[in-house]
């Protein structure tokens, strides 16, 4: 596996591209990626909800009642 990943990284490097490991929250996968020279990056996901106010309120109420 390391050899296959190393070949892919070297090919990306020779073509002047970045190699994205894709990341993972699984510690074993994270460790594997770091051993290959990966760097931890934090990515954010922002969402905008255009739903009507009453719908968002009902959704929050339903979520609170499930707990």
PQR file of N, CA, C, O and H, with PARSE charges and radii, in Angstrom:
ATOM      1  N   UNK A   1       0.818  -1.187   0.000 -0.4000 1.5000
ATOM      2  CA  UNK A   1       0.000   0.000   0.000 -0.0000 2.0000
ATOM      3  C   UNK A   1       0.871   1.263   0.000  0.5500 1.7000
ATOM      4  O   UNK A   1       0.599   2.225  -0.719 -0.5500 1.4000
ATOM      5  N   UNK A   2       1.919   1.235   0.820 -0.4000 1.5000
ATOM      6  CA  UNK A   2       2.810   2.398   0.856 -0.0000 2.0000
ATOM      7  C   UNK A   2       3.445   2.650  -0.509  0.5500 1.7000
ATOM      8  O   UNK A   2       3.606   3.798  -0.924 -0.5500 1.4000
ATOM      9  H   UNK A   2       2.140   0.454   1.404  0.4000 1.0000
ATOM     10  N   UNK A   3       3.806   1.568  -1.206 -0.4000 1.5000
ATOM     11  CA  UNK A   3       4.437   1.712  -2.518 -0.0000 2.0000
ATOM     12  C   UNK A   3       3.483   2.331  -3.529  0.5500 1.7000
ATOM     13  O   UNK A   3       3.867   3.205  -4.306 -0.5500 1.4000
ATOM     14  H   UNK A   3       3.675   0.636  -0.869  0.4000 1.0000
ATOM     15  N   UNK A   4       2.237   1.871  -3.511 -0.4000 1.5000
ATOM     16  CA  UNK A   4       1.237   2.419  -4.441 -0.0000 2.0000
ATOM     17  C   UNK A   4       0.988   3.894  -4.156  0.5500 1.7000
ATOM     18  O   UNK A   4       0.915   4.705  -5.080 -0.5500 1.4000
ATOM     19  H   UNK A   4       1.925   1.161  -2.880  0.4000 1.0000
ATOM     20  N   UNK A   5       0.858   4.240  -2.881 -0.4000 1.5000
ATOM     21  CA  UNK A   5       0.643   5.643  -2.514 -0.0000 2.0000
ATOM     22  C   UNK A   5       1.854   6.486  -2.875  0.5500 1.7000
ATOM     23  O   UNK A   5       1.710   7.605  -3.366 -0.5500 1.4000
ATOM     24  H   UNK A   5       0.918   3.581  -2.131  0.4000 1.0000
ATOM     25  N   UNK A   6       3.052   5.954  -2.634 -0.4000 1.5000
ATOM     26  CA  UNK A   6       4.270   6.691  -2.950 -0.0000 2.0000
ATOM     27  C   UNK A   6       4.367   6.964  -4.453  0.5500 1.7000
ATOM     28  O   UNK A   6       4.763   8.055  -4.863 -0.5500 1.4000
ATOM     29  H   UNK A   6       3.169   5.044  -2.235  0.4000 1.0000
ATOM     30  N   UNK A   7       4.006   5.977  -5.269 -0.4000 1.5000
ATOM     31  CA  UNK A   7       4.027   6.179  -6.724 -0.0000 2.0000
ATOM     32  C   UNK A   7       3.049   7.279  -7.141  0.5500 1.7000
ATOM     33  O   UNK A   7       3.367   8.118  -7.984 -0.5500 1.4000
ATOM     34  H   UNK A   7       3.684   5.091  -4.936  0.4000 1.0000
ATOM     35  N   UNK A   8       1.862   7.265  -6.543 -0.4000 1.5000
ATOM     36  CA  UNK A   8       0.864   8.287  -6.862 -0.0000 2.0000
ATOM     37  C   UNK A   8       1.347   9.672  -6.438  0.5500 1.7000
ATOM     38  O   UNK A   8       1.155  10.652  -7.158 -0.5500 1.4000
ATOM     39  H   UNK A   8       1.604   6.583  -5.858  0.4000 1.0000
ATOM     40  N   UNK A   9       1.969   9.744  -5.275 -0.4000 1.5000
ATOM     41  CA  UNK A   9       2.486  11.028  -4.786 -0.0000 2.0000
ATOM     42  C   UNK A   9       3.599  11.529  -5.696  0.5500 1.7000
ATOM     43  O   UNK A   9       3.627  12.708  -6.049 -0.5500 1.4000
ATOM     44  H   UNK A   9       2.125   8.948  -4.690  0.4000 1.0000
ATOM     45  N   UNK A  10       4.519  10.643  -6.078 -0.4000 1.5000
ATOM     46  CA  UNK A  10       5.625  11.036  -6.944 -0.0000 2.0000
ATOM     47  C   UNK A  10       5.130  11.500  -8.309  0.5500 1.7000
ATOM     48  O   UNK A  10       5.662  12.459  -8.869 -0.5500 1.4000
ATOM     49  H   UNK A  10       4.496   9.686  -5.790  0.4000 1.0000
ATOM     50  N   UNK A  11       4.110  10.824  -8.850 -0.4000 1.5000
ATOM     51  CA  UNK A  11       3.559  11.228 -10.136 -0.0000 2.0000
ATOM     52  C   UNK A  11       2.919  12.608 -10.032  0.5500 1.7000
ATOM     53  O   UNK A  11       3.098  13.449 -10.914 -0.5500 1.4000
ATOM     54  H   UNK A  11       3.678  10.046  -8.395  0.4000 1.0000
ATOM     55  N   UNK A  12       2.179  12.838  -8.963 -0.4000 1.5000
ATOM     56  CA  UNK A  12       1.562  14.153  -8.770 -0.0000 2.0000
ATOM     57  C   UNK A  12       2.638  15.228  -8.650  0.5500 1.7000
ATOM     58  O   UNK A  12       2.501  16.325  -9.190 -0.5500 1.4000
ATOM     59  H   UNK A  12       2.033  12.155  -8.247  0.4000 1.0000
ATOM     60  N   UNK A  13       3.706  14.895  -7.935 -0.4000 1.5000
ATOM     61  CA  UNK A  13       4.791  15.860  -7.742 -0.0000 2.0000
ATOM     62  C   UNK A  13       5.471  16.210  -9.062  0.5500 1.7000
ATOM     63  O   UNK A  13       5.774  17.377  -9.310 -0.5500 1.4000
ATOM     64  H   UNK A  13       3.817  14.004  -7.496  0.4000 1.0000
ATOM     65  N   UNK A  14       5.715  15.205  -9.914 -0.4000 1.5000
ATOM     66  CA  UNK A  14       6.384  15.477 -11.191 -0.0000 2.0000
ATOM     67  C   UNK A  14       5.492  16.287 -12.131  0.5500 1.7000
ATOM     68  O   UNK A  14       5.989  17.010 -12.994 -0.5500 1.4000
ATOM     69  H   UNK A  14       5.469  14.257  -9.712  0.4000 1.0000
ATOM     70  N   UNK A  15       4.173  16.164 -11.962 -0.4000 1.5000
ATOM     71  CA  UNK A  15       3.246  16.925 -12.798 -0.0000 2.0000
ATOM     72  C   UNK A  15       2.884  18.280 -12.186  0.5500 1.7000
ATOM     73  O   UNK A  15       2.058  19.015 -12.728 -0.5500 1.4000
ATOM     74  H   UNK A  15       3.769  15.577 -11.260  0.4000 1.0000
ATOM     75  N   UNK A  16       3.518  18.603 -11.040 -0.4000 1.5000
ATOM     76  CA  UNK A  16       3.276  19.892 -10.395 -0.0000 2.0000
ATOM     77  C   UNK A  16       1.916  19.988  -9.738  0.5500 1.7000
ATOM     78  O   UNK A  16       1.369  21.082  -9.602 -0.5500 1.4000
ATOM     79  H   UNK A  16       4.188  18.006 -10.600  0.4000 1.0000
ATOM     80  N   UNK A  17       1.360  18.855  -9.329 -0.4000 1.5000
ATOM     81  CA  UNK A  17       0.042  18.833  -8.692 -0.0000 2.0000
ATOM     82  C   UNK A  17       0.174  18.516  -7.215  0.5500 1.7000
ATOM     83  O   UNK A  17       1.194  17.987  -6.772 -0.5500 1.4000
ATOM     84  H   UNK A  17       1.804  17.966  -9.440  0.4000 1.0000
ATOM     85  N   UNK A  18      -0.858  18.839  -6.460 -0.4000 1.5000
ATOM     86  CA  UNK A  18      -0.927  18.454  -5.049 -0.0000 2.0000
ATOM     87  C   UNK A  18      -1.629  17.116  -4.942  0.5500 1.7000
ATOM     88  O   UNK A  18      -2.518  16.807  -5.735 -0.5500 1.4000
ATOM     89  H   UNK A  18      -1.686  19.268  -6.820  0.4000 1.0000
ATOM     90  N   UNK A  19      -1.229  16.325  -3.964 -0.4000 1.5000
ATOM     91  CA  UNK A  19      -1.868  15.032  -3.730 -0.0000 2.0000
ATOM     92  C   UNK A  19      -2.734  15.163  -2.488  0.5500 1.7000
ATOM     93  O   UNK A  19      -2.229  15.448  -1.402 -0.5500 1.4000
ATOM     94  H   UNK A  19      -0.507  16.576  -3.319  0.4000 1.0000
ATOM     95  N   UNK A  20      -4.032  14.957  -2.644 -0.4000 1.5000
ATOM     96  CA  UNK A  20      -4.970  15.082  -1.528 -0.0000 2.0000
ATOM     97  C   UNK A  20      -5.237  13.699  -0.956  0.5500 1.7000
ATOM     98  O   UNK A  20      -5.734  12.812  -1.651 -0.5500 1.4000
ATOM     99  H   UNK A  20      -4.442  14.725  -3.526  0.4000 1.0000
ATOM    100  N   UNK A  21      -4.902  13.523   0.311 -0.4000 1.5000
ATOM    101  CA  UNK A  21      -5.111  12.238   0.962 -0.0000 2.0000
ATOM    102  C   UNK A  21      -6.583  11.993   1.290  0.5500 1.7000
ATOM    103  O   UNK A  21      -6.962  10.859   1.581 -0.5500 1.4000
ATOM    104  H   UNK A  21      -4.498  14.243   0.876  0.4000 1.0000
ATOM    105  N   UNK A  22      -7.393  12.997   1.250 -0.4000 1.5000
ATOM    106  CA  UNK A  22      -8.810  12.823   1.531 -0.0000 2.0000
ATOM    107  C   UNK A  22      -9.136  12.917   3.007  0.5500 1.7000
ATOM    108  O   UNK A  22     -10.263  13.265   3.359 -0.5500 1.4000
ATOM    109  H   UNK A  22      -7.085  13.919   1.014  0.4000 1.0000
ATOM    110  N   UNK A  23      -8.200  12.624   3.871 -0.4000 1.5000
ATOM    111  CA  UNK A  23      -8.401  12.759   5.294 -0.0000 2.0000
ATOM    112  C   UNK A  23      -9.313  11.713   5.890  0.5500 1.7000
ATOM    113  O   UNK A  23     -10.038  11.017   5.179 -0.5500 1.4000
ATOM    114  H   UNK A  23      -7.284  12.341   3.585  0.4000 1.0000
ATOM    115  N   UNK A  24      -9.265  11.614   7.194 -0.4000 1.5000
ATOM    116  CA  UNK A  24     -10.118  10.684   7.924 -0.0000 2.0000
ATOM    117  C   UNK A  24     -10.033  11.001   9.402  0.5500 1.7000
ATOM    118  O   UNK A  24      -9.017  11.501   9.885 -0.5500 1.4000
ATOM    119  H   UNK A  24      -8.675  12.179   7.771  0.4000 1.0000
ATOM    120  N   UNK A  25     -11.100  10.706  10.112 -0.4000 1.5000
ATOM    121  CA  UNK A  25     -11.089  10.854  11.566 -0.0000 2.0000
ATOM    122  C   UNK A  25     -10.652   9.557  12.248  0.5500 1.7000
ATOM    123  O   UNK A  25     -10.486   9.517  13.467 -0.5500 1.4000
ATOM    124  H   UNK A  25     -11.924  10.299   9.719  0.4000 1.0000
ATOM    125  N   UNK A  26     -10.469   8.513  11.467 -0.4000 1.5000
ATOM    126  CA  UNK A  26      -9.994   7.241  12.005 -0.0000 2.0000
ATOM    127  C   UNK A  26      -8.490   7.378  12.264  0.5500 1.7000
ATOM    128  O   UNK A  26      -7.724   7.731  11.368 -0.5500 1.4000
ATOM    129  H   UNK A  26     -10.604   8.546  10.477  0.4000 1.0000
ATOM    130  N   UNK A  27      -8.085   7.092  13.501 -0.4000 1.5000
ATOM    131  CA  UNK A  27      -6.697   7.347  13.894 -0.0000 2.0000
ATOM    132  C   UNK A  27      -5.701   6.551  13.046  0.5500 1.7000
ATOM    133  O   UNK A  27      -4.642   7.076  12.703 -0.5500 1.4000
ATOM    134  H   UNK A  27      -8.708   6.805  14.229  0.4000 1.0000
ATOM    135  N   UNK A  28      -6.011   5.307  12.703 -0.4000 1.5000
ATOM    136  CA  UNK A  28      -5.108   4.494  11.889 -0.0000 2.0000
ATOM    137  C   UNK A  28      -4.897   5.087  10.502  0.5500 1.7000
ATOM    138  O   UNK A  28      -3.777   5.102   9.992 -0.5500 1.4000
ATOM    139  H   UNK A  28      -6.871   4.881  12.982  0.4000 1.0000
ATOM    140  N   UNK A  29      -5.975   5.575   9.894 -0.4000 1.5000
ATOM    141  CA  UNK A  29      -5.880   6.182   8.568 -0.0000 2.0000
ATOM    142  C   UNK A  29      -5.127   7.499   8.653  0.5500 1.7000
ATOM    143  O   UNK A  29      -4.302   7.806   7.792 -0.5500 1.4000
ATOM    144  H   UNK A  29      -6.885   5.562  10.308  0.4000 1.0000
ATOM    145  N   UNK A  30      -5.410   8.276   9.688 -0.4000 1.5000
ATOM    146  CA  UNK A  30      -4.702   9.545   9.890 -0.0000 2.0000
ATOM    147  C   UNK A  30      -3.203   9.298  10.038  0.5500 1.7000
ATOM    148  O   UNK A  30      -2.390   9.994   9.430 -0.5500 1.4000
ATOM    149  H   UNK A  30      -6.081   8.027  10.387  0.4000 1.0000
ATOM    150  N   UNK A  31      -2.844   8.306  10.846 -0.4000 1.5000
ATOM    151  CA  UNK A  31      -1.427   7.971  11.054 -0.0000 2.0000
ATOM    152  C   UNK A  31      -0.776   7.550   9.736  0.5500 1.7000
ATOM    153  O   UNK A  31       0.342   7.964   9.427 -0.5500 1.4000
ATOM    154  H   UNK A  31      -3.504   7.741  11.340  0.4000 1.0000
ATOM    155  N   UNK A  32      -1.483   6.726   8.967 -0.4000 1.5000
ATOM    156  CA  UNK A  32      -0.975   6.288   7.657 -0.0000 2.0000
ATOM    157  C   UNK A  32      -0.695   7.481   6.756  0.5500 1.7000
ATOM    158  O   UNK A  32       0.362   7.559   6.130 -0.5500 1.4000
ATOM    159  H   UNK A  32      -2.390   6.389   9.218  0.4000 1.0000
ATOM    160  N   UNK A  33      -1.639   8.405   6.692 -0.4000 1.5000
ATOM    161  CA  UNK A  33      -1.474   9.590   5.845 -0.0000 2.0000
ATOM    162  C   UNK A  33      -0.325  10.471   6.325  0.5500 1.7000
ATOM    163  O   UNK A  33       0.424  11.013   5.512 -0.5500 1.4000
ATOM    164  H   UNK A  33      -2.498   8.342   7.201  0.4000 1.0000
ATOM    165  N   UNK A  34      -0.185  10.615   7.638 -0.4000 1.5000
ATOM    166  CA  UNK A  34       0.907  11.432   8.169 -0.0000 2.0000
ATOM    167  C   UNK A  34       2.267  10.799   7.878  0.5500 1.7000
ATOM    168  O   UNK A  34       3.240  11.513   7.635 -0.5500 1.4000
ATOM    169  H   UNK A  34      -0.793  10.175   8.298  0.4000 1.0000
ATOM    170  N   UNK A  35       2.346   9.473   7.900 -0.4000 1.5000
ATOM    171  CA  UNK A  35       3.604   8.791   7.605 -0.0000 2.0000
ATOM    172  C   UNK A  35       4.030   9.000   6.155  0.5500 1.7000
ATOM    173  O   UNK A  35       5.216   8.919   5.835 -0.5500 1.4000
ATOM    174  H   UNK A  35       1.556   8.892   8.097  0.4000 1.0000
ATOM    175  N   UNK A  36       3.066   9.268   5.285 -0.4000 1.5000
ATOM    176  CA  UNK A  36       3.381   9.521   3.883 -0.0000 2.0000
ATOM    177  C   UNK A  36       3.636  11.003   3.596  0.5500 1.7000
ATOM    178  O   UNK A  36       3.781  11.401   2.440 -0.5500 1.4000
ATOM    179  H   UNK A  36       2.102   9.333   5.545  0.4000 1.0000
ATOM    180  N   UNK A  37       3.690  11.806   4.647 -0.4000 1.5000
ATOM    181  CA  UNK A  37       3.982  13.221   4.460 -0.0000 2.0000
ATOM    182  C   UNK A  37       2.744  14.106   4.435  0.5500 1.7000
ATOM    183  O   UNK A  37       2.823  15.281   4.077 -0.5500 1.4000
ATOM    184  H   UNK A  37       3.572  11.482   5.585  0.4000 1.0000
ATOM    185  N   UNK A  38       1.609  13.547   4.812 -0.4000 1.5000
ATOM    186  CA  UNK A  38       0.369  14.329   4.845 -0.0000 2.0000
ATOM    187  C   UNK A  38       0.395  15.366   5.955  0.5500 1.7000
ATOM    188  O   UNK A  38       1.156  15.246   6.915 -0.5500 1.4000
ATOM    189  H   UNK A  38       1.545  12.593   5.103  0.4000 1.0000
ATOM    190  N   UNK A  39      -0.433  16.370   5.815 -0.4000 1.5000
ATOM    191  CA  UNK A  39      -0.548  17.446   6.804 -0.0000 2.0000
ATOM    192  C   UNK A  39      -2.008  17.563   7.211  0.5500 1.7000
ATOM    193  O   UNK A  39      -2.898  17.565   6.360 -0.5500 1.4000
ATOM    194  H   UNK A  39      -1.051  16.466   5.035  0.4000 1.0000
ATOM    195  N   UNK A  40      -2.253  17.660   8.514 -0.4000 1.5000
ATOM    196  CA  UNK A  40      -3.621  17.848   8.993 -0.0000 2.0000
ATOM    197  C   UNK A  40      -4.120  19.238   8.619  0.5500 1.7000
ATOM    198  O   UNK A  40      -3.440  20.234   8.865 -0.5500 1.4000
ATOM    199  H   UNK A  40      -1.531  17.658   9.205  0.4000 1.0000
ATOM    200  N   UNK A  41      -5.290  19.303   8.033 -0.4000 1.5000
ATOM    201  CA  UNK A  41      -5.938  20.569   7.690 -0.0000 2.0000
ATOM    202  C   UNK A  41      -7.358  20.520   8.220  0.5500 1.7000
ATOM    203  O   UNK A  41      -7.994  19.466   8.216 -0.5500 1.4000
ATOM    204  H   UNK A  41      -5.842  18.494   7.833  0.4000 1.0000
ATOM    205  N   UNK A  42      -7.846  21.645   8.670 -0.4000 1.5000
ATOM    206  CA  UNK A  42      -9.224  21.731   9.147 -0.0000 2.0000
ATOM    207  C   UNK A  42     -10.073  22.329   8.036  0.5500 1.7000
ATOM    208  O   UNK A  42      -9.762  23.399   7.512 -0.5500 1.4000
ATOM    209  H   UNK A  42      -7.329  22.501   8.674  0.4000 1.0000
ATOM    210  N   UNK A  43     -11.135  21.639   7.686 -0.4000 1.5000
ATOM    211  CA  UNK A  43     -12.067  22.118   6.673 -0.0000 2.0000
ATOM    212  C   UNK A  43     -13.400  22.388   7.342  0.5500 1.7000
ATOM    213  O   UNK A  43     -13.824  21.636   8.220 -0.5500 1.4000
ATOM    214  H   UNK A  43     -11.387  20.770   8.112  0.4000 1.0000
ATOM    215  N   UNK A  44     -14.053  23.445   6.936 -0.4000 1.5000
ATOM    216  CA  UNK A  44     -15.334  23.810   7.501 -0.0000 2.0000
ATOM    217  C   UNK A  44     -16.433  23.628   6.462  0.5500 1.7000
ATOM    218  O   UNK A  44     -16.215  23.783   5.261 -0.5500 1.4000
ATOM    219  H   UNK A  44     -13.709  24.056   6.223  0.4000 1.0000
ATOM    220  N   UNK A  45     -17.594  23.304   6.949 -0.4000 1.5000
ATOM    221  CA  UNK A  45     -18.754  23.140   6.080 -0.0000 2.0000
ATOM    222  C   UNK A  45     -19.839  24.088   6.583  0.5500 1.7000
ATOM    223  O   UNK A  45     -20.375  23.901   7.675 -0.5500 1.4000
ATOM    224  H   UNK A  45     -17.772  23.179   7.925  0.4000 1.0000
ATOM    225  N   UNK A  46     -20.154  25.085   5.799 -0.4000 1.5000
ATOM    226  CA  UNK A  46     -21.183  26.044   6.174 -0.0000 2.0000
ATOM    227  C   UNK A  46     -22.451  25.741   5.382  0.5500 1.7000
ATOM    228  O   UNK A  46     -22.399  25.452   4.187 -0.5500 1.4000
ATOM    229  H   UNK A  46     -19.719  25.237   4.912  0.4000 1.0000
ATOM    230  N   UNK A  47     -23.574  25.812   6.059 -0.4000 1.5000
ATOM    231  CA  UNK A  47     -24.846  25.560   5.396 -0.0000 2.0000
ATOM    232  C   UNK A  47     -25.764  26.753   5.611  0.5500 1.7000
ATOM    233  O   UNK A  47     -25.762  27.373   6.675 -0.5500 1.4000
ATOM    234  H   UNK A  47     -23.616  26.047   7.030  0.4000 1.0000
ATOM    235  N   UNK A  48     -26.527  27.054   4.614 -0.4000 1.5000
ATOM    236  CA  UNK A  48     -27.489  28.143   4.684 -0.0000 2.0000
ATOM    237  C   UNK A  48     -28.875  27.536   4.514  0.5500 1.7000
ATOM    238  O   UNK A  48     -29.153  26.857   3.525 -0.5500 1.4000
ATOM    239  H   UNK A  48     -26.529  26.551   3.750  0.4000 1.0000
ATOM    240  N   UNK A  49     -29.736  27.788   5.488 -0.4000 1.5000
ATOM    241  CA  UNK A  49     -31.070  27.199   5.465 -0.0000 2.0000
ATOM    242  C   UNK A  49     -32.083  28.275   5.088  0.5500 1.7000
ATOM    243  O   UNK A  49     -32.328  29.205   5.856 -0.5500 1.4000
ATOM    244  H   UNK A  49     -29.510  28.339   6.291  0.4000 1.0000
ATOM    245  N   UNK A  50     -32.665  28.140   3.904 -0.4000 1.5000
ATOM    246  CA  UNK A  50     -33.663  29.096   3.433 -0.0000 2.0000
ATOM    247  C   UNK A  50     -35.084  28.662   3.780  0.5500 1.7000
ATOM    248  O   UNK A  50     -36.051  29.216   3.257 -0.5500 1.4000
ATOM    249  H   UNK A  50     -32.465  27.384   3.280  0.4000 1.0000
ATOM    250  N   UNK A  51     -35.210  27.674   4.659 -0.4000 1.5000
ATOM    251  CA  UNK A  51     -36.538  27.201   5.044 -0.0000 2.0000
ATOM    252  C   UNK A  51     -37.277  28.301   5.797  0.5500 1.7000
ATOM    253  O   UNK A  51     -36.649  29.180   6.387 -0.5500 1.4000
ATOM    254  H   UNK A  51     -34.425  27.224   5.083  0.4000 1.0000
ATOM    255  N   UNK A  52     -38.611  28.255   5.780 -0.4000 1.5000
ATOM    256  CA  UNK A  52     -39.381  29.229   6.559 -0.0000 2.0000
ATOM    257  C   UNK A  52     -39.079  29.087   8.051  0.5500 1.7000
ATOM    258  O   UNK A  52     -38.716  28.007   8.518 -0.5500 1.4000
ATOM    259  H   UNK A  52     -39.121  27.541   5.301  0.4000 1.0000
ATOM    260  N   UNK A  53     -39.229  30.168   8.783 -0.4000 1.5000
ATOM    261  CA  UNK A  53     -38.930  30.180  10.211 -0.0000 2.0000
ATOM    262  C   UNK A  53     -39.737  29.141  10.966  0.5500 1.7000
ATOM    263  O   UNK A  53     -39.196  28.455  11.834 -0.5500 1.4000
ATOM    264  H   UNK A  53     -39.523  31.045   8.405  0.4000 1.0000
ATOM    265  N   UNK A  54     -41.031  29.007  10.652 -0.4000 1.5000
ATOM    266  CA  UNK A  54     -41.869  28.049  11.367 -0.0000 2.0000
ATOM    267  C   UNK A  54     -41.378  26.619  11.153  0.5500 1.7000
ATOM    268  O   UNK A  54     -41.441  25.801  12.071 -0.5500 1.4000
ATOM    269  H   UNK A  54     -41.470  29.564   9.947  0.4000 1.0000
ATOM    270  N   UNK A  55     -40.886  26.310   9.944 -0.4000 1.5000
ATOM    271  CA  UNK A  55     -40.398  24.965   9.652 -0.0000 2.0000
ATOM    272  C   UNK A  55     -39.132  24.662  10.451  0.5500 1.7000
ATOM    273  O   UNK A  55     -38.988  23.564  10.988 -0.5500 1.4000
ATOM    274  H   UNK A  55     -40.834  26.974   9.199  0.4000 1.0000
ATOM    275  N   UNK A  56     -38.214  25.630  10.534 -0.4000 1.5000
ATOM    276  CA  UNK A  56     -36.990  25.433  11.314 -0.0000 2.0000
ATOM    277  C   UNK A  56     -37.312  25.246  12.780  0.5500 1.7000
ATOM    278  O   UNK A  56     -36.680  24.436  13.460 -0.5500 1.4000
ATOM    279  H   UNK A  56     -38.331  26.522  10.098  0.4000 1.0000
ATOM    280  N   UNK A  57     -38.306  25.998  13.282 -0.4000 1.5000
ATOM    281  CA  UNK A  57     -38.703  25.872  14.681 -0.0000 2.0000
ATOM    282  C   UNK A  57     -39.274  24.480  14.960  0.5500 1.7000
ATOM    283  O   UNK A  57     -38.934  23.861  15.968 -0.5500 1.4000
ATOM    284  H   UNK A  57     -38.819  26.655  12.730  0.4000 1.0000
ATOM    285  N   UNK A  58     -40.135  23.993  14.077 -0.4000 1.5000
ATOM    286  CA  UNK A  58     -40.718  22.658  14.240 -0.0000 2.0000
ATOM    287  C   UNK A  58     -39.632  21.592  14.178  0.5500 1.7000
ATOM    288  O   UNK A  58     -39.668  20.622  14.935 -0.5500 1.4000
ATOM    289  H   UNK A  58     -40.411  24.496  13.258  0.4000 1.0000
ATOM    290  N   UNK A  59     -38.678  21.768  13.289 -0.4000 1.5000
ATOM    291  CA  UNK A  59     -37.571  20.825  13.155 -0.0000 2.0000
ATOM    292  C   UNK A  59     -36.730  20.774  14.436  0.5500 1.7000
ATOM    293  O   UNK A  59     -36.355  19.692  14.888 -0.5500 1.4000
ATOM    294  H   UNK A  59     -38.649  22.556  12.674  0.4000 1.0000
ATOM    295  N   UNK A  60     -36.438  21.930  15.014 -0.4000 1.5000
ATOM    296  CA  UNK A  60     -35.672  21.974  16.264 -0.0000 2.0000
ATOM    297  C   UNK A  60     -36.463  21.362  17.405  0.5500 1.7000
ATOM    298  O   UNK A  60     -35.903  20.645  18.235 -0.5500 1.4000
ATOM    299  H   UNK A  60     -36.743  22.808  14.647  0.4000 1.0000
ATOM    300  N   UNK A  61     -37.758  21.638  17.455 -0.4000 1.5000
ATOM    301  CA  UNK A  61     -38.609  21.084  18.509 -0.0000 2.0000
ATOM    302  C   UNK A  61     -38.646  19.561  18.403  0.5500 1.7000
ATOM    303  O   UNK A  61     -38.530  18.864  19.411 -0.5500 1.4000
ATOM    304  H   UNK A  61     -38.213  22.221  16.781  0.4000 1.0000
ATOM    305  N   UNK A  62     -38.805  19.055  17.209 -0.4000 1.5000
ATOM    306  CA  UNK A  62     -38.836  17.603  16.990 -0.0000 2.0000
ATOM    307  C   UNK A  62     -37.520  16.958  17.411  0.5500 1.7000
ATOM    308  O   UNK A  62     -37.509  15.891  18.025 -0.5500 1.4000
ATOM    309  H   UNK A  62     -38.900  19.621  16.390  0.4000 1.0000
ATOM    310  N   UNK A  63     -36.413  17.615  17.076 -0.4000 1.5000
ATOM    311  CA  UNK A  63     -35.088  17.113  17.450 -0.0000 2.0000
ATOM    312  C   UNK A  63     -34.930  17.093  18.978  0.5500 1.7000
ATOM    313  O   UNK A  63     -34.370  16.148  19.534 -0.5500 1.4000
ATOM    314  H   UNK A  63     -36.422  18.482  16.578  0.4000 1.0000
ATOM    315  N   UNK A  64     -35.425  18.138  19.648 -0.4000 1.5000
ATOM    316  CA  UNK A  64     -35.316  18.216  21.105 -0.0000 2.0000
ATOM    317  C   UNK A  64     -36.184  17.145  21.781  0.5500 1.7000
ATOM    318  O   UNK A  64     -35.803  16.610  22.822 -0.5500 1.4000
ATOM    319  H   UNK A  64     -35.880  18.905  19.196  0.4000 1.0000
ATOM    320  N   UNK A  65     -37.331  16.834  21.203 -0.4000 1.5000
ATOM    321  CA  UNK A  65     -38.223  15.835  21.804 -0.0000 2.0000
ATOM    322  C   UNK A  65     -37.690  14.415  21.628  0.5500 1.7000
ATOM    323  O   UNK A  65     -38.033  13.529  22.410 -0.5500 1.4000
ATOM    324  H   UNK A  65     -37.641  17.269  20.357  0.4000 1.0000
ATOM    325  N   UNK A  66     -36.877  14.192  20.636 -0.4000 1.5000
ATOM    326  CA  UNK A  66     -36.307  12.855  20.417 -0.0000 2.0000
ATOM    327  C   UNK A  66     -35.268  12.490  21.438  0.5500 1.7000
ATOM    328  O   UNK A  66     -35.005  11.305  21.643 -0.5500 1.4000
ATOM    329  H   UNK A  66     -36.598  14.912  20.000  0.4000 1.0000
ATOM    330  N   UNK A  67     -34.664  13.467  22.091 -0.4000 1.5000
ATOM    331  CA  UNK A  67     -33.599  13.199  23.068 -0.0000 2.0000
ATOM    332  C   UNK A  67     -34.129  12.625  24.300  0.5500 1.7000
ATOM    333  O   UNK A  67     -33.369  12.341  25.226 -0.5500 1.4000
ATOM    334  H   UNK A  67     -34.877  14.429  21.924  0.4000 1.0000
TER
END
